[in-house]
Amino acid sequence: MHAKEVRRYSYLLQRYLGDGVMHRFFVSTDCVEKDTIHIRGREFHHLADVLRAREGDKVRAFDGTGVEYHGTIIKVKSKEAIVRIEFKEVIKEGNAIKITLAQAIPKKRKMDDIIEKVTEVGVDTVIPLRTDRTVVDISEGQAGLKIARWNKIAIEASKQCGRVRPPNILGIKRFLEVLDNVNEYELALIPTLYEKEKDLKSVIRGCKLNSVITFIGPEGDFSEEEVRCAKEAGCRTVSLGNNILKTDTAAIAVLSILKYELD
């Protein structure tokens, strides 16, 4: 057996037999060299100050390209830790469906929870939406900070759930602006209280799709005018059942159903 394969299986055995916990870290691609990884910034703070990791500890890292690195810390400096790469795994996605969530921004910090949970479920892209009934007022100056925060939450959730590609969190857009691009997807869905007849499962049953976008409205649902525009743009209106779901619950429910039925 090749030496690298021996190290790989040794690591996997240690991992599954409980010889310590291999913490995961997210690194940018420019921090990955031929045989080493440099962990810096927030991730270094978590490694050194929170976890108190030391030289000799085993860790895993991913850079958002679909590669999982396994290695050992060989040096902890004042602002970075250097990890020797023992082996790497290229995680293939296969024919997984690409799901985009266009989510109306809710009040308080519910968007944080939505980003975290839909990352765990398996969303690929999130588009924060301004709609007619969106009550949150986010200025242009605040928008950049919000997007940066949501991307950090997506990365943290990806570390926890084992994803090697965090979802892409796009900039805040207006509802009609996103509608202009729904023809880029094979199916566009808009759950709404105005739809009573067509449930989500009946619309997607038997579909073989590569890409879906689903809109989730704010508290109080989309306006009638927005639903009309969505139907004209080619969106399928669907019902989520008799119970009225909160916007954060609806996002998780729809994503879970889509992944189960279509993936």
PAZAPA-4460 file (N, C-alpha, C; in steps of 0.05 Angstrom, whole numbers, plus 32768, in hexadecimal, padded with zeros to 4 digits):
% residues 263
    n_x    n_y    n_z   ca_x   ca_y   ca_z    c_x    c_y    c_z   seq   type   mol
   8011   7FE8   8000   8000   8000   8000   8012   8019   8000     1      M     A
   800A   802D   7FF0   8019   8046   7FEF   8019   8054   800A     2      H     A
   8030   8062   8010   8033   806F   802A   801C   8083   8030     3      A     A
   8014   8092   801B   7FFE   80A5   801F   7FE4   8097   8026     4      K     A
   7FE0   8080   801A   7FC7   8071   8020   7FC8   8067   803D     5      E     A
   7FE0   805E   8046   7FE2   8055   8061   7FDB   806B   8075     6      V     A
   7FE6   8084   8070   7FE0   809A   8081   7FC2   80A1   8080     7      R     A
   7FB7   809F   8068   7F9A   80A6   8066   7F89   8093   8076     8      R     A
   7F8E   8079   8074   7F7D   8066   8083   7F83   8068   80A1     9      Y     A
   7F9B   806F   80A8   7FA2   8072   80C4   7F92   8089   80D0    10      S     A
   7F90   80A0   80C0   7F80   80B7   80C9   7F63   80AF   80CC    11      Y     A
   7F58   80A1   80B8   7F3C   809B   80B9   7F36   8088   80D0    12      L     A
   7F48   8075   80D6   7F44   8063   80EC   7F44   8073   8107    13      L     A
   7F56   8085   8109   7F58   8095   8122   7F3F   80A6   8125    14      Q     A
   7F35   80B0   810E   7F1E   80C1   810F   7F05   80B2   8118    15      R     A
   7F01   809A   810D   7EE9   808B   8113   7EEB   807B   812C    16      Y     A
   7F03   8075   8136   7F06   8067   814F   7F08   807A   8167    17      L     A
   7F06   8094   8161   7F04   80A7   8177   7F1E   80B1   8182    18      G     A
   7F34   80AF   8173   7F4D   80B9   817D   7F4F   80D7   8179    19      D     A
   7F40   80E6   8188   7F40   8103   8186   7F2C   810C   8171    20      G     A
   7F25   8126   8172   7F12   8132   815F   7F22   8142   814B    21      V     A
   7F1D   813D   8131   7F2B   814C   811C   7F1B   8164   8115    22      M     A
   7F22   817B   811F   7F14   8193   811A   7F18   819C   80FD    23      H     A
   7F03   81A9   80F2   7F04   81B2   80D6   7F07   81D0   80D5    24      R     A
   7F16   81D9   80C1   7F1B   81F6   80BE   7F18   81FD   80A0    25      F     A
   7F0E   8215   809C   7F0B   821F   8081   7F23   8231   807B    26      F     A
   7F30   822D   8064   7F47   823D   805B   7F42   8246   803F    27      V     A
   7F4D   825E   8038   7F4C   8267   801C   7F60   8257   800C    28      S     A
   7F5C   8256   7FF2   7F6D   8245   7FE0   7F8A   824F   7FE1    29      T     A
   7F8E   8269   7FE5   7FAA   8273   7FE6   7FB9   826B   7FFF    30      D     A
   7FAB   825F   8012   7FB8   8255   802B   7FC0   8237   8028    31      C     A
   7FBA   822C   8011   7FC1   8210   800D   7FD9   820E   7FFA    32      V     A
   7FEF   8202   8004   8007   81FE   7FF3   8009   81E1   7FEC    33      E     A
   801F   81D9   7FE1   8022   81BE   7FD8   801F   81A9   7FEE    34      K     A
   802D   81AD   8004   802C   819A   801A   8023   81A5   8034    35      D     A
   801C   81BF   8035   8014   81CC   804E   7FFC   81DE   804A    36      T     A
   7FEF   81E3   8061   7FD8   81F6   8062   7FDF   820B   8078    37      I     A
   7FD9   8224   8072   7FDC   8239   8086   7FC1   8242   8090    38      H     A
   7FBB   823E   80A9   7FA2   8246   80B5   7FA5   8261   80C2    39      I     A
   7F96   8275   80B9   7F99   8291   80C2   7F7F   829D   80CA    40      R     A
   7F80   82B6   80D3   7F68   82C6   80D8   7F56   82BA   80ED    41      G     A
   7F3B   82BB   80E8   7F27   82B0   80FB   7F2B   8293   8101    42      R     A
   7F33   8284   80EC   7F37   8267   80F0   7F4E   8262   8102    43      E     A
   7F63   8272   8100   7F7A   826E   8111   7F73   8275   812E    44      F     A
   7F63   828A   8132   7F5A   8291   814D   7F4A   827A   8159    45      H     A
   7F39   826E   8149   7F29   8257   8153   7F3B   8240   815A    46      H     A
   7F4F   823B   8149   7F61   8224   814D   7F72   8229   8166    47      L     A
   7F7F   8240   8168   7F93   8245   817D   7F86   824E   8197    48      A     A
   7F73   8260   8196   7F68   826D   81AF   7F50   825F   81BA    49      D     A
   7F40   8253   81A8   7F27   8245   81B2   7F2D   8227   81B6    50      V     A
   7F37   821A   81A2   7F3C   81FD   81A4   7F56   81F7   81B2    51      L     A
   7F68   820A   81B4   7F82   8206   81C0   7F91   81EF   81B3    52      R     A
   7F8F   81EE   8198   7F9D   81DA   8189   7FBB   81DD   818B    53      A     A
   7FCA   81C7   818A   7FE7   81C7   818D   7FF4   81B9   8175    54      R     A
   800E   81BC   8173   801D   81AD   815F   801A   818F   8164    55      E     A
   8015   8181   814E   8010   8164   8150   7FF2   815D   814F    56      G     A
   7FE0   8171   8153   7FC4   816B   8151   7FBC   8167   8134    57      D     A
   7FA9   8155   8130   7F9F   814F   8116   7F87   8161   810F    58      K     A
   7F86   816B   80F7   7F70   817D   80EF   7F67   8176   80D2    59      V     A
   7F50   8181   80CB   7F47   8180   80AF   7F42   819C   80A6    60      R     A
   7F44   81A1   808C   7F3F   81BB   8081   7F32   81B8   8066    61      A     A
   7F23   81CC   805D   7F17   81CD   8042   7F18   81E9   8038    62      F     A
   7F1A   81EC   801E   7F1F   8206   8012   7F08   820F   7FFF    63      D     A
   7EF2   8201   8000   7EDB   8208   7FEF   7EDC   81FE   7FD3    64      G     A
   7EF0   81EF   7FCC   7EF3   81E5   7FB0   7EEA   81C8   7FAE    65      T     A
   7EE2   81BC   7FC4   7EDA   81A0   7FC4   7EEF   818D   7FCE    66      G     A
   7F05   8198   7FDA   7F1B   8188   7FE4   7F1B   8189   8002    67      V     A
   7F1E   8172   800F   7F21   8170   802C   7F3E   8167   8032    68      E     A
   7F4C   8177   8042   7F67   8171   8049   7F69   8166   8065    69      Y     A
   7F79   8151   8069   7F7F   8146   8083   7F9C   814A   808A    70      H     A
   7FA2   8154   80A2   7FBE   8159   80A8   7FC4   815C   80C5    71      G     A
   7FDD   8163   80CB   7FE6   8166   80E6   7FF2   8182   80E9    72      T     A
   7FEC   818F   8100   7FF8   81AA   8105   8016   81A6   810B    73      I     A
   8026   81B4   80FC   8043   81B1   8101   804F   81CA   810D    74      I     A
   8040   81E1   810D   804B   81F9   8119   8033   820C   811F    75      K     A
   8033   8217   8137   8020   822C   813F   802F   8245   8144    76      V     A
   802B   825A   8133   8039   8273   8137   8026   8287   8144    77      K     A
   802E   82A1   8143   801D   82B5   8150   8004   82BC   8140    78      S     A
   8005   82B8   8126   7FEE   82BF   8115   7FE5   82AA   8102    79      K     A
   7FF2   8293   8103   7FEA   827D   80F1   7FF3   8262   80FC    80      E     A
   7FE5   824D   80F2   7FEE   8232   80F8   7FF4   8225   80DD    81      A     A
   8009   8215   80DC   8011   8207   80C4   800A   81EA   80C7    82      I     A
   7FFC   81DF   80B4   7FF3   81C3   80B4   8001   81B4   809E    83      V     A
   800D   819D   80A4   8018   818C   8090   8002   817A   8084    84      R     A
   7FFE   817B   806A   7FE9   816B   805D   7FF2   814E   805C    85      I     A
   7FE2   813D   8068   7FE7   8120   8067   7FDA   8113   804F    86      E     A
   7FC1   811A   804A   7FB4   8111   8032   7F9C   8123   802D    87      F     A
   7F91   8122   8016   7F79   8132   800F   7F65   8121   8001    88      K     A
   7F4C   8129   8005   7F35   811B   7FF8   7F27   812F   7FE5    89      E     A
   7F22   8127   7FCD   7F13   8137   7FBA   7EF6   812D   7FBC    90      V     A
   7EE4   813E   7FC5   7EC8   8136   7FC9   7EB9   813C   7FB0    91      I     A
   7EAE   8127   7FA3   7E9F   812B   7F8B   7E82   812F   7F91    92      K     A
   7E75   8143   7F84   7E59   8149   7F89   7E46   8137   7F79    93      E     A
   7E50   812A   7F65   7E3F   811A   7F54   7E2B   812C   7F45    94      G     A
   7E12   8122   7F44   7DFD   8131   7F36   7DE9   813F   7F48    95      N     A
   7DF4   8148   7F5F   7DE3   8156   7F73   7DD6   816E   7F67    96      A     A
   7DBC   8171   7F6D   7DAD   8188   7F63   7DB7   81A2   7F70    97      I     A
   7DB8   81B7   7F60   7DC0   81D2   7F6A   7DA8   81E1   7F72    98      K     A
   7DA6   81E9   7F8B   7D8F   81F7   7F96   7D96   8213   7F9E    99      I     A
   7D87   8226   7F94   7D8B   8242   7F9C   7D73   824B   7FAD   100      T     A
   7D78   8257   7FC3   7D63   8261   7FD5   7D63   8280   7FD3   101      L     A
   7D4D   828B   7FC9   7D49   82A8   7FC9   7D37   82AE   7FE1   102      A     A
   7D44   82B8   7FF6   7D37   82BB   8010   7D31   82D7   8018   103      Q     A
   7D18   82DE   801C   7D11   82F9   8026   7D1E   82FC   8042   104      A     A
   7D2B   8313   8046   7D39   8318   805F   7D25   831C   8076   105      I     A
   7D26   830A   808A   7D14   830D   80A1   7D1E   8320   80B6   106      P     A
   7D0E   8325   80CA   7D15   8336   80E0   7D2A   8329   80F3   107      K     A
   7D37   833A   8102   7D4A   8332   8117   7D61   8322   810A   108      K     A
   7D68   830C   8117   7D7F   82FC   810D   7D76   82E1   8102   109      R     A
   7D5C   82E0   80F8   7D53   82C7   80ED   7D62   82BF   80D4   110      K     A
   7D6C   82D3   80C5   7D7C   82CC   80AD   7D95   82BD   80B4   111      M     A
   7DA1   82C2   80CB   7DB8   82B3   80D4   7DB1   8296   80D7   112      D     A
   7D9A   8291   80E4   7D91   8275   80E8   7D8B   8267   80CD   113      D     A
   7D7E   8276   80BB   7D78   826B   80A1   7D91   8263   8092   114      I     A
   7DA5   8274   8092   7DBE   826E   8084   7DCB   8255   8090   115      I     A
   7DCC   8254   80AA   7DD8   823C   80B7   7DC9   8223   80B0   116      E     A
   7DAF   8222   80B2   7DA0   8209   80AE   7D9F   8201   8091   117      K     A
   7D9C   8214   807E   7D9A   820C   8062   7DB6   8203   8058   118      V     A
   7DCB   820D   8065   7DE6   8203   805E   7DE8   81E6   8066   119      T     A
   7DDE   81DF   807D   7DDE   81C3   8086   7DCD   81B1   8074   120      E     A
   7DB7   81BC   806B   7DA5   81AC   805A   7DB1   81A8   803E   121      V     A
   7DC0   81BC   8034   7DCE   81B8   801B   7DC9   81CC   8005   122      G     A
   7DC1   81E4   800C   7DBC   81F9   7FF8   7DD7   8201   7FEB   123      V     A
   7DD6   8209   7FD2   7DEE   8211   7FC3   7DF2   822F   7FC2   124      D     A
   7DDC   823E   7FC0   7DDD   825B   7FBE   7DC6   8267   7FCE   125      T     A
   7DCB   827D   7FDC   7DB7   828C   7FEA   7DB6   82A8   7FDF   126      V     A
   7D9F   82B2   7FD7   7D9B   82CE   7FCF   7D89   82DC   7FE3   127      I     A
   7D94   82EE   7FF3   7D83   82FD   8006   7D71   8310   7FF6   128      P     A
   7D58   8311   7FFC   7D44   8321   7FEC   7D38   8338   7FFC   129      L     A
   7D34   834E   7FED   7D23   8364   7FF6   7D08   8360   7FE7   130      R     A
   7CF2   835E   7FF5   7CD8   835B   7FE9   7CC5   8371   7FF2   131      T     A
   7CAD   8371   7FE7   7C9A   8386   7FEF   7C95   8387   800D   132      D     A
   7C95   8370   801A   7C8E   836F   8036   7CA6   836A   8048   133      R     A
   7CBE   836D   803D   7CD6   836C   804E   7CD8   8384   805F   134      T     A
   7CD9   8380   807A   7CD9   8397   808C   7CF5   839F   8095   135      V     A
   7D08   838E   8090   7D24   8394   8098   7D30   83A8   8084   136      V     A
   7D3A   83BE   808F   7D47   83D3   807E   7D65   83D1   8081   137      D     A
   7D72   83C7   806C   7D8F   83C4   806C   7D9B   83D7   8058   138      I     A
   7DAC   83E9   8062   7DB8   83FD   8051   7DCE   83F0   8041   139      S     A
   7DD8   83FF   802D   7DEE   83F5   801C   7E07   83EF   802C   140      E     A
   7E0C   8400   8040   7E23   83FD   8051   7E21   83E4   8062   141      G     A
   7E08   83DF   806C   7E04   83C7   807D   7E04   83AD   806D   142      Q     A
   7DFC   83AF   8053   7DF9   8397   8043   7E12   8386   8041   143      A     A
   7E29   8394   803D   7E42   8385   803B   7E49   8377   8054   144      G     A
   7E44   8384   806B   7E49   8377   8085   7E37   835F   8089   145      L     A
   7E1E   8362   8081   7E0B   834B   8084   7E13   8333   8073   146      K     A
   7E1B   8338   805A   7E23   8323   8048   7E3C   8315   8054   147      I     A
   7E4F   8325   805E   7E67   8319   8069   7E60   8307   8081   148      A     A
   7E4E   8311   8092   7E45   8301   80A9   7E38   82E7   80A0   149      R     A
   7E26   82E9   808D   7E18   82D1   8084   7E2B   82BD   8077   150      W     A
   7E40   82C7   8069   7E54   82B4   805E   7E63   82A6   8074   151      N     A
   7E6A   82B5   808A   7E78   82A8   80A0   7E66   8292   80AD   152      K     A
   7E4C   8298   80AF   7E3A   8284   80BB   7E39   826C   80A9   153      I     A
   7E38   8270   808E   7E37   8259   807C   7E51   8248   807E   154      A     A
   7E68   8255   8081   7E81   8247   8084   7E81   8237   809E   155      I     A
   7E78   8243   80B4   7E78   8235   80CD   7E65   821D   80CC   156      E     A
   7E4E   8220   80BF   7E3B   820A   80BD   7E47   81F4   80AB   157      A     A
   7E56   81FC   8096   7E63   81E8   8085   7E78   81D8   8094   158      S     A
   7E87   81E6   80A5   7E9B   81D8   80B5   7E8E   81C3   80C7   159      K     A
   7E77   81CA   80D2   7E6A   81B8   80E5   7E5D   81A0   80D7   160      Q     A
   7E51   81A5   80C0   7E41   8190   80B3   7E52   817F   809F   161      C     A
   7E6A   8187   809A   7E7B   8177   8088   7E7B   817F   806B   162      G     A
   7E6F   8196   8064   7E6F   819F   8049   7E8B   81A8   8041   163      R     A
   7E93   81A4   8028   7EAC   81AE   801E   7EA9   81C6   800C   164      V     A
   7E91   81CD   8005   7E8B   81E5   7FF6   7E75   81F5   8004   165      R     A
   7E7C   820A   8012   7E67   821B   801F   7E54   8227   8009   166      P     A
   7E3B   822C   8010   7E2A   8239   7FFD   7E33   8255   7FF6   167      P     A
   7E2B   825F   7FDF   7E32   827A   7FD7   7E1B   828D   7FE0   168      N     A
   7E22   82A0   7FF0   7E0F   82B4   7FFA   7E12   82CD   7FE8   169      I     A
   7DFE   82D3   7FD8   7E00   82E9   7FC5   7DF8   8303   7FD3   170      L     A
   7DFB   8319   7FC5   7DF3   8333   7FD0   7DD5   8336   7FD1   171      G     A
   7DCC   8348   7FE1   7DAF   834D   7FE4   7DA3   8357   7FCA   172      I     A
   7D8D   834B   7FC1   7D80   8353   7FA8   7D62   8357   7FAC   173      K     A
   7D57   8366   7F9A   7D3A   836A   7F9A   7D2C   8353   7F8C   174      R     A
   7D14   834D   7F95   7D05   8336   7F8C   7D03   8336   7F6D   175      F     A
   7CFA   834C   7F61   7CF6   834D   7F45   7D11   834A   7F35   176      L     A
   7D27   8352   7F42   7D41   834F   7F36   7D48   8332   7F33   177      E     A
   7D42   8322   7F46   7D47   8305   7F45   7D35   82F7   7F32   178      V     A
   7D1C   8300   7F31   7D08   82F5   7F1E   7D12   82F7   7F01   179      L     A
   7D21   830B   7EFB   7D2B   830F   7EDF   7D3E   82F8   7ED7   180      D     A
   7D48   82E9   7EEA   7D5B   82D4   7EE3   7D52   82B7   7EE9   181      N     A
   7D37   82B4   7EEE   7D2E   8299   7EF5   7D30   8285   7EDD   182      V     A
   7D32   8290   7EC5   7D35   827D   7EAE   7D50   826F   7EAE   183      N     A
   7D62   8277   7EC0   7D7C   8269   7EC2   7D79   824E   7ED1   184      E     A
   7D62   824A   7EDD   7D5D   8232   7EED   7D49   8220   7EDE   185      Y     A
   7D4B   8206   7EE3   7D38   81F3   7ED6   7D1D   81F5   7EE3   186      E     A
   7D1C   81FC   7EFD   7D03   81FF   7F0B   7D05   8216   7F1E   187      L     A
   7CF0   8227   7F1F   7CEE   823D   7F32   7CD4   823A   7F42   188      A     A
   7CD7   823A   7F5C   7CC0   8236   7F6E   7CBB   824E   7F80   189      L     A
   7CA2   8253   7F86   7C9B   8268   7F99   7C85   825E   7FAB   190      I     A
   7C8C   8254   7FC2   7C77   824D   7FD6   7C68   8266   7FDF   191      P     A
   7C4E   8264   7FE0   7C3E   827C   7FE7   7C23   8273   7FF2   192      T     A
   7C18   8283   8004   7BFE   827E   8010   7BE8   8282   7FFC   193      L     A
   7BEE   8290   7FE6   7BD9   8294   7FD1   7BD3   827A   7FC2   194      Y     A
   7BE6   8267   7FC3   7BE2   824E   7FB5   7BD7   8239   7FC8   195      E     A
   7BBF   822E   7FC1   7BB2   821A   7FD3   7BB1   81FE   7FC7   196      K     A
   7BB5   81FC   7FAD   7BB0   81E3   7F9F   7BC9   81D2   7F9B   197      E     A
   7BDE   81DF   7F91   7BF6   81D0   7F89   7C0A   81CE   7FA0   198      K     A
   7C0E   81B6   7FAC   7C22   81B4   7FC1   7C3D   81AF   7FB5   199      D     A
   7C52   81B4   7FC4   7C6E   81B3   7FBA   7C74   8197   7FB0   200      L     A
   7C6D   8182   7FBE   7C74   8167   7FB6   7C68   8160   7F9A   201      K     A
   7C4F   8168   7F95   7C43   8161   7F7C   7C50   816F   7F64   202      S     A
   7C5B   8187   7F6A   7C68   8196   7F54   7C83   818A   7F4D   203      V     A
   7C92   8180   7F61   7CAD   8177   7F5C   7CAF   8159   7F58   204      I     A
   7C99   814A   7F5D   7C99   812D   7F5C   7CA1   8124   7F40   205      R     A
   7CB5   8112   7F3E   7CBE   8107   7F25   7CD0   8119   7F15   206      G     A
   7CD6   8131   7F1F   7CE8   8143   7F10   7D05   813A   7F11   207      C     A
   7D13   813D   7EFB   7D30   8138   7EFA   7D3D   8153   7EF3   208      K     A
   7D49   8160   7F07   7D52   817B   7F03   7D6F   817E   7F0C   209      L     A
   7D7C   8192   7F01   7D97   8199   7F09   7D98   81B3   7F19   210      N     A
   7D84   81C4   7F16   7D84   81DD   7F24   7D68   81E6   7F2B   211      S     A
   7D65   81F1   7F43   7D4B   81FB   7F4D   7D50   8215   7F5C   212      V     A
   7D3E   8228   7F59   7D3E   823F   7F6B   7D23   8240   7F79   213      I     A
   7D24   8244   7F93   7D0B   8247   7FA1   7D0B   8262   7FB0   214      T     A
   7CF4   8270   7FAE   7CF1   8289   7FBD   7CE3   8284   7FD7   215      F     A
   7CEC   8291   7FEC   7CDE   828F   8006   7CD8   82AC   800F   216      I     A
   7CBE   82B0   8014   7CB5   82CB   801A   7CBA   82D4   8036   217      G     A
   7CB3   82ED   803C   7CB7   82F9   8057   7C9F   82F2   8069   218      P     A
   7CA0   82FC   8081   7C88   82FA   8092   7C71   8308   8084   219      E     A
   7C5B   82FA   8081   7C44   8306   8073   7C43   82FE   8056   220      G     A
   7C56   82EE   804D   7C56   82E3   8031   7C5E   82F8   801D   221      D     A
   7C61   82EF   8004   7C65   8302   7FEE   7C4B   8311   7FE9   222      F     A
   7C4D   8328   7FDC   7C35   8337   7FD5   7C28   832A   7FBD   223      S     A
   7C0F   832F   7FB8   7C01   8324   7FA1   7C0F   832C   7F87   224      E     A
   7C18   8345   7F86   7C26   834E   7F6E   7C40   833F   7F69   225      E     A
   7C4E   8339   7F7E   7C67   8329   7F7B   7C61   830D   7F72   226      E     A
   7C4C   8301   7F7C   7C45   82E6   7F73   7C3D   82E6   7F56   227      V     A
   7C2E   82FB   7F4E   7C26   82FD   7F32   7C3E   8300   7F20   228      R     A
   7C51   8310   7F28   7C6A   8314   7F18   7C7A   82FA   7F17   229      C     A
   7C7B   82EC   7F2D   7C8A   82D3   7F2E   7C7E   82BE   7F1A   230      A     A
   7C63   82BD   7F1A   7C56   82AA   7F07   7C5B   82B2   7EEA   231      K     A
   7C5B   82CC   7EE5   7C61   82D5   7ECA   7C7D   82CF   7EC1   232      E     A
   7C90   82CE   7ED5   7CAC   82C9   7ECF   7CB1   82AB   7ECC   233      A     A
   7C9E   829B   7ED3   7CA1   827E   7ECF   7CA4   826E   7EE9   234      G     A
   7C9F   827B   7F00   7CA1   826C   7F19   7C87   825C   7F1E   235      C     A
   7C8B   8245   7F2B   7C74   8234   7F32   7C6C   823B   7F4F   236      R     A
   7C54   8243   7F53   7C4A   8247   7F6E   7C43   822D   7F7B   237      T     A
   7C4A   822A   7F95   7C44   8211   7FA3   7C3A   8217   7FBF   238      V     A
   7C2C   8204   7FCB   7C23   8206   7FE6   7C35   81F4   7FF8   239      S     A
   7C39   81FD   8010   7C48   81ED   8023   7C36   81DF   8038   240      L     A
   7C1C   81DD   8031   7C09   81CF   8043   7BF7   81E3   8052   241      G     A
   7BE8   81D7   8064   7BD4   81E7   8072   7BDF   81F9   8088   242      N     A
   7BF6   81F1   8093   7C02   8201   80A8   7C11   8219   809C   243      N     A
   7C10   822F   80A9   7C1F   8247   80A0   7C3A   8247   80AE   244      I     A
   7C4F   8245   809D   7C6A   8243   80A8   7C77   825E   80A9   245      L     A
   7C87   8262   80BE   7C98   827A   80C0   7CAD   8279   80AA   246      K     A
   7CB7   8290   80A2   7CC9   8291   808B   7CE2   8280   808F   247      T     A
   7CED   827F   80A8   7D05   826F   80AD   7CFE   8251   80AC   248      D     A
   7CE6   824A   80B6   7CDE   822E   80B5   7CD9   8225   8098   249      T     A
   7CCC   8237   8088   7CC6   8231   806C   7CDF   822B   805C   250      A     A
   7CF4   823B   8061   7D0D   8238   8052   7D19   821C   8056   251      A     A
   7D1A   8214   8070   7D26   81FA   8077   7D14   81E3   806C   252      I     A
   7CF9   81E6   806E   7CE7   81D1   8065   7CE9   81CD   8047   253      A     A
   7CE9   81E3   8038   7CEA   81E1   801B   7D05   81D5   8012   254      V     A
   7D1B   81DE   801D   7D35   81D4   8015   7D37   81B6   801C   255      L     A
   7D2D   81AE   8033   7D2E   8192   803A   7D1E   8180   8027   256      S     A
   7D06   818A   801F   7CF5   817B   800D   7D03   8179   7FF1   257      I     A
   7D0E   818F   7FE8   7D1B   818E   7FCE   7D33   817B   7FCD   258      L     A
   7D43   817C   7FE3   7D5B   816A   7FE4   7D52   814D   7FE4   259      K     A
   7D3D   8147   7FF4   7D34   812C   7FF7   7D28   8121   7FDD   260      Y     A
   7D17   8132   7FD0   7D08   8129   7FB9   7D19   8129   7F9F   261      E     A
   7D2C   813C   7F9D   7D3A   8140   7F83   7D57   8138   7F83   262      L     A
   7D64   8136   7F9A   7D81   8131   7F9A   7D86   8113   7F95   263      D     A
***
